Amino acid sequence: MLIFRKASDITHYLLQLREKGSVSGFVPTMGALHTGHISLIDKAQASCDLVICSIFVNPTQFNDPEDFKKYPVTIEQDIYMLEKAGCDVLFLPSVTEMYPEATGQHTQVHYDIGYLESVLEGAYRPGHFQGVCTIVHKLLDIIQPDKLFMGQKDYQQCMVIKKLLVLINSPARLIVSETLREPNGLAMSSRNQRLSEEERKLAAGIFETLQYIGTHVQPGPLGPLLLHAEQMLKEKKLDPDYMVVANADTLEVLDVWDGVTGIVALAAAYMGKVRLIDNLTLPRNFA
């Protein structure tokens, strides 16, 4: 596996390969890799000649400075996992490499991602998606991949990136893969490293609650079901930011369901000081 730290070096290398007709797949990460990330590498390998991964803990998408400071960094282990998985190229830039114009804490560019910026993660993490768009735009300019691989756990983020690709007229094709889970159902996440063994067990209550919604959702008002779901989270010592059902295509939060519209249940909750998110698509049709 080749490792590049300078944008100019990796851009030059990848340009030579593109001229030879290589199809490239790109997996952007913030490191602290787990099986979910490696599954994206595997997915890219299945349809691409060249697989590129990036590791960069992006400061502009953290609205909480303490969260940024505590984000797990495991570079040596990450490199080992990527080499073992057969990743071809790793881009490992510094903050000054990605943000030479500033300290990395602010951006002047504004991306018009509409409603997605003001709801759910956008509402609870102001500025988060502008930071995500900024770094993904920079990475796409550097890597110029044919395919971009991301996981469904970050459902709203995937929708934001899909919008971004249109805004910047990127030819990259977004491929979203199913969320990988721990044996108890907890969605795999780098943040899980900050949980104790007991907290990991309790945190599985997020997925259990989403499954409960999937089993019990019916056409009509959703309020009573969602109130019960929030109570289920609290019984597992989870402190919810939100538990909603939304239109799966637009992410419009629904108070009433017609039984036909494709929907997704989304949750964000704290286990202690660690904020976790998860979702479950509910393709039921009562028509």
ChimeraX attribute file (.defattr): number of C-alpha atoms within 10 A of each C-alpha:
attribute: neighborCount
match mode: 1-to-1
recipient: residues
	/A:1	15
	/A:2	11
	/A:3	16
	/A:4	17
	/A:5	14
	/A:6	15
	/A:7	18
	/A:8	11
	/A:9	12
	/A:10	18
	/A:11	15
	/A:12	12
	/A:13	13
	/A:14	20
	/A:15	15
	/A:16	11
	/A:17	14
	/A:18	15
	/A:19	8
	/A:20	9
	/A:21	10
	/A:22	15
	/A:23	15
	/A:24	23
	/A:25	29
	/A:26	28
	/A:27	23
	/A:28	21
	/A:29	15
	/A:30	16
	/A:31	22
	/A:32	21
	/A:33	22
	/A:34	17
	/A:35	14
	/A:36	22
	/A:37	26
	/A:38	19
	/A:39	18
	/A:40	25
	/A:41	24
	/A:42	15
	/A:43	18
	/A:44	23
	/A:45	19
	/A:46	11
	/A:47	13
	/A:48	16
	/A:49	14
	/A:50	20
	/A:51	26
	/A:52	26
	/A:53	24
	/A:54	21
	/A:55	21
	/A:56	19
	/A:57	22
	/A:58	21
	/A:59	22
	/A:60	23
	/A:61	22
	/A:62	21
	/A:63	16
	/A:64	12
	/A:65	11
	/A:66	9
	/A:67	14
	/A:68	15
	/A:69	12
	/A:70	11
	/A:71	17
	/A:72	18
	/A:73	17
	/A:74	11
	/A:75	15
	/A:76	9
	/A:77	14
	/A:78	17
	/A:79	18
	/A:80	11
	/A:81	17
	/A:82	20
	/A:83	15
	/A:84	11
	/A:85	14
	/A:86	14
	/A:87	22
	/A:88	17
	/A:89	21
	/A:90	23
	/A:91	22
	/A:92	20
	/A:93	17
	/A:94	15
	/A:95	16
	/A:96	11
	/A:97	14
	/A:98	20
	/A:99	19
	/A:100	10
	/A:101	10
	/A:102	11
	/A:103	13
	/A:104	17
	/A:105	15
	/A:106	16
	/A:107	16
	/A:108	7
	/A:109	10
	/A:110	10
	/A:111	17
	/A:112	14
	/A:113	18
	/A:114	10
	/A:115	12
	/A:116	20
	/A:117	21
	/A:118	15
	/A:119	16
	/A:120	20
	/A:121	21
	/A:122	17
	/A:123	12
	/A:124	14
	/A:125	16
	/A:126	17
	/A:127	19
	/A:128	21
	/A:129	24
	/A:130	23
	/A:131	24
	/A:132	19
	/A:133	24
	/A:134	23
	/A:135	22
	/A:136	17
	/A:137	17
	/A:138	14
	/A:139	19
	/A:140	19
	/A:141	14
	/A:142	20
	/A:143	22
	/A:144	21
	/A:145	23
	/A:146	19
	/A:147	19
	/A:148	21
	/A:149	22
	/A:150	24
	/A:151	19
	/A:152	19
	/A:153	23
	/A:154	17
	/A:155	21
	/A:156	22
	/A:157	21
	/A:158	18
	/A:159	19
	/A:160	22
	/A:161	20
	/A:162	17
	/A:163	18
	/A:164	20
	/A:165	18
	/A:166	11
	/A:167	12
	/A:168	12
	/A:169	9
	/A:170	16
	/A:171	13
	/A:172	19
	/A:173	14
	/A:174	18
	/A:175	17
	/A:176	18
	/A:177	15
	/A:178	12
	/A:179	21
	/A:180	19
	/A:181	16
	/A:182	13
	/A:183	9
	/A:184	14
	/A:185	15
	/A:186	23
	/A:187	22
	/A:188	20
	/A:189	21
	/A:190	17
	/A:191	14
	/A:192	21
	/A:193	15
	/A:194	16
	/A:195	16
	/A:196	12
	/A:197	11
	/A:198	8
	/A:199	17
	/A:200	17
	/A:201	14
	/A:202	19
	/A:203	26
	/A:204	20
	/A:205	21
	/A:206	30
	/A:207	22
	/A:208	17
	/A:209	22
	/A:210	25
	/A:211	18
	/A:212	15
	/A:213	23
	/A:214	19
	/A:215	11
	/A:216	8
	/A:217	19
	/A:218	17
	/A:219	14
	/A:220	11
	/A:221	14
	/A:222	17
	/A:223	14
	/A:224	8
	/A:225	16
	/A:226	21
	/A:227	12
	/A:228	14
	/A:229	23
	/A:230	21
	/A:231	15
	/A:232	17
	/A:233	26
	/A:234	15
	/A:235	12
	/A:236	17
	/A:237	17
	/A:238	24
	/A:239	18
	/A:240	20
	/A:241	16
	/A:242	16
	/A:243	24
	/A:244	24
	/A:245	30
	/A:246	22
	/A:247	16
	/A:248	20
	/A:249	11
	/A:250	13
	/A:251	20
	/A:252	16
	/A:253	17
	/A:254	15
	/A:255	13
	/A:256	14
	/A:257	18
	/A:258	14
	/A:259	16
	/A:260	12
	/A:261	18
	/A:262	17
	/A:263	25
	/A:264	22
	/A:265	24
	/A:266	25
	/A:267	24
	/A:268	21
	/A:269	23
	/A:270	16
	/A:271	22
	/A:272	14
	/A:273	11
	/A:274	15
	/A:275	16
	/A:276	20
	/A:277	22
	/A:278	22
	/A:279	24
	/A:280	21
	/A:281	19
	/A:282	20
	/A:283	13
	/A:284	15
	/A:285	13
	/A:286	9
	/A:287	8
